[in-house]
Amino acid sequence: MRRCTAIREAFTWMAMEVLPVAGWLLVLGSISFIVGAANPALGQVWSAPQETQLRLIHDAATAWAVTNTLFLIATVLTAAGLWLVPERVGERGATAARAATVIYVVAATAWLASLVFRIAVTPDAAASFVAHGSMEPAYVITNHWANGLFAAFTYLAGGSLVALGLAVIVGGTLSTAAGWFAVVIGALIAVGYAVLGDMPPFVAYLPTGLLGVVLLRTRPG
């Protein structure tokens, strides 16, 4: 237990005093996701009906794998970066920031499971659909499950961003504008998904990317 505590304290000290680890993790996470989302080979995939989507995925299998791998990397980097943020928001906002971090880790876990499904299962389902003209019943069921995981990520990530933004505002050591941006985007994500039934996930990585820039520009106290 003492060894784990010592390791955590050393890592936190490094993040705050030696290297702006949290900032770089958040910025790189945001960039990774945006690069993946901007893949021109998949421009029509995101809004296409499911059958058309499977054909497009089959025709752009490599692009599909690269994009979703970038999404996965982005989510891991963002979760890791947010794990260090509570130490930087100020004492008054630390508790809310820790709660936001825990919520985001749960959200990220659901999203990562959905992304693994996309990478490992969807291409084979797309190939089977192109070959036989119909979707396998097992894929239909598991795809609903994966979509449910994405929905969980959207709601939880939205709530996490709202809590994180409020923590930044209350903490007073980082940019208030970045805090309000996180609050607005977090609420927009959750409400937008509830109303529209969908929400581009890249939106969730904009406040964390901005927070990363703020951390890189803020001298640790």
C-alpha positions in Angstrom: 0.0 0.0 0.0 2.8 2.4 0.9 4.6 1.6 -2.3 1.5 2.3 -4.4 1.0 5.6 -2.6 4.6 6.6 -3.1 4.4 5.7 -6.8 1.2 7.8 -7.2 2.7 10.8 -5.4 5.9 10.6 -7.5 3.8 10.4 -10.7 1.6 13.3 -9.6 4.7 15.4 -8.8 6.2 14.7 -12.2 3.0 15.7 -13.9 2.8 19.0 -11.9 6.5 20.0 -11.6 8.6 18.3 -14.2 6.5 17.6 -17.3 3.0 18.9 -18.3 1.8 15.3 -18.7 -1.9 16.0 -18.3 -1.9 18.8 -20.8 -0.1 16.7 -23.5 -2.3 13.7 -22.9 -5.5 15.8 -23.3 -4.2 17.6 -26.4 -2.9 14.5 -28.1 -6.2 12.7 -27.3 -8.2 15.4 -28.8 -6.0 15.6 -31.9 -6.1 11.8 -32.4 -9.9 11.7 -32.3 -10.3 14.6 -34.7 -7.8 13.1 -37.1 -9.7 9.8 -37.0 -13.1 11.5 -37.4 -11.9 13.5 -40.4 -10.9 10.4 -42.4 -12.2 11.3 -45.9 -12.7 7.6 -46.8 -15.4 7.4 -44.2 -17.2 10.6 -44.9 -20.5 8.9 -45.9 -20.4 6.1 -43.3 -21.5 8.0 -40.2 -24.9 9.1 -41.6 -25.7 6.2 -43.9 -28.4 3.6 -43.2 -27.1 0.5 -41.7 -27.1 -1.7 -44.8 -25.3 1.0 -46.8 -23.0 1.6 -43.9 -21.9 -2.0 -44.0 -21.1 -1.9 -47.7 -19.1 1.3 -47.2 -17.2 -0.2 -44.3 -16.4 -3.3 -46.4 -15.1 -1.1 -49.2 -13.0 1.0 -46.8 -11.9 -1.7 -44.3 -8.5 -0.3 -43.7 -9.7 3.2 -43.1 -12.4 1.9 -40.7 -9.7 0.1 -38.7 -7.4 3.1 -38.6 -10.1 5.5 -37.6 -11.5 3.4 -34.8 -8.0 2.6 -33.5 -7.4 6.4 -33.4 -10.7 6.8 -31.5 -9.5 4.1 -29.0 -6.1 5.7 -28.5 -7.8 9.1 -28.1 -10.1 7.8 -25.4 -7.3 6.2 -23.5 -5.1 9.3 -23.6 -8.0 11.5 -22.6 -9.0 9.3 -19.6 -5.3 9.2 -18.5 -5.0 13.0 -18.8 -8.2 13.7 -16.9 -7.0 11.4 -14.1 -4.3 14.0 -13.4 -6.5 17.1 -13.7 -7.9 17.1 -10.1 -4.4 18.0 -8.8 -4.4 21.1 -10.9 -7.9 22.7 -10.5 -7.4 24.1 -7.1 -8.5 22.8 -3.7 -12.1 24.0 -3.9 -12.7 22.2 -7.1 -10.7 19.0 -6.5 -13.5 16.9 -5.1 -15.8 17.7 -8.1 -12.9 17.1 -10.5 -12.2 13.7 -8.9 -15.9 12.7 -9.3 -15.8 13.9 -12.9 -12.7 11.8 -13.5 -14.4 8.6 -12.1 -17.5 9.2 -14.3 -15.3 9.7 -17.4 -13.4 6.5 -16.7 -16.7 4.6 -16.5 -17.8 6.3 -19.7 -14.5 5.6 -21.5 -14.7 1.9 -20.5 -18.1 1.6 -22.2 -16.9 3.5 -25.3 -13.7 1.4 -25.5 -15.8 -1.8 -25.4 -17.9 -0.5 -28.3 -14.8 0.5 -30.3 -13.3 -3.0 -29.8 -16.5 -4.4 -31.2 -16.2 -2.0 -34.2 -12.6 -3.0 -34.9 -13.0 -6.8 -34.3 -16.5 -7.7 -35.3 -18.0 -5.1 -37.7 -15.6 -5.7 -40.6 -16.5 -9.4 -40.6 -20.2 -8.6 -40.5 -19.7 -6.2 -43.4 -18.0 -8.8 -45.4 -20.7 -11.3 -44.6 -23.4 -8.8 -45.6 -21.8 -8.0 -48.9 -21.4 -11.7 -49.7 -24.9 -12.9 -48.6 -27.0 -9.8 -48.8 -28.3 -10.1 -45.2 -27.1 -9.4 -41.7 -26.4 -12.3 -39.3 -29.0 -12.3 -36.4 -26.1 -12.4 -33.9 -24.6 -9.3 -35.3 -27.9 -7.4 -35.2 -28.2 -8.2 -31.4 -24.5 -7.4 -30.6 -24.6 -4.3 -32.6 -27.5 -3.0 -30.5 -25.4 -3.8 -27.5 -22.5 -1.8 -28.9 -24.8 1.1 -29.7 -26.1 1.0 -26.2 -22.5 1.3 -24.9 -22.0 4.4 -27.1 -25.2 5.9 -25.7 -23.9 5.2 -22.2 -20.6 6.9 -23.1 -22.4 10.0 -24.5 -24.6 10.5 -21.4 -21.8 9.8 -18.9 -19.2 11.8 -20.7 -21.6 14.7 -21.0 -22.2 14.6 -17.2 -18.5 14.3 -16.6 -17.7 17.3 -18.7 -20.3 19.4 -16.8 -18.8 18.3 -13.4 -15.3 18.9 -14.7 -16.2 22.4 -16.0 -17.8 23.4 -12.7 -14.7 22.1 -10.8 -12.5 24.3 -13.0 -14.7 27.3 -12.4 -14.9 26.8 -8.6 -11.3 25.8 -8.3 -10.1 29.1 -9.7 -6.6 28.1 -10.8 -7.4 27.4 -14.4 -9.2 29.2 -17.2 -12.8 30.0 -16.3 -13.6 30.2 -20.0 -12.4 26.6 -20.5 -14.6 25.6 -17.5 -17.7 27.1 -19.0 -16.9 25.6 -22.4 -16.9 22.2 -20.8 -20.2 22.8 -19.0 -21.9 24.0 -22.2 -20.6 21.2 -24.4 -21.3 18.5 -21.7 -24.9 19.7 -21.4 -25.2 19.9 -25.2 -23.9 16.3 -25.7 -26.3 14.8 -23.2 -29.4 16.8 -24.1 -28.6 16.6 -27.8 -28.4 12.8 -27.7 -31.6 12.6 -25.8 -33.5 14.7 -28.3 -31.9 13.7 -31.6 -30.8 10.1 -30.8 -27.3 10.8 -32.0 -24.3 13.1 -31.4 -21.0 13.3 -33.1 -18.6 11.9 -30.5 -15.7 14.3 -31.5 -17.6 17.1 -29.8 -16.8 15.4 -26.4 -13.1 15.8 -27.1 -13.1 19.5 -27.8 -13.4 20.7 -24.1 -10.7 18.2 -23.0 -8.4 19.4 -25.8 -8.9 23.0 -24.8 -8.3 22.1 -21.1 -5.1 20.4 -22.3 -4.0 23.7 -24.0 -4.8 25.6 -20.8 -2.7 23.2 -18.7 0.2 23.5 -21.1 0.0 27.3 -20.8 -0.5 27.4 -17.0 2.5 27.4 -14.8 2.1 24.8 -12.0 1.7 26.4 -8.5 
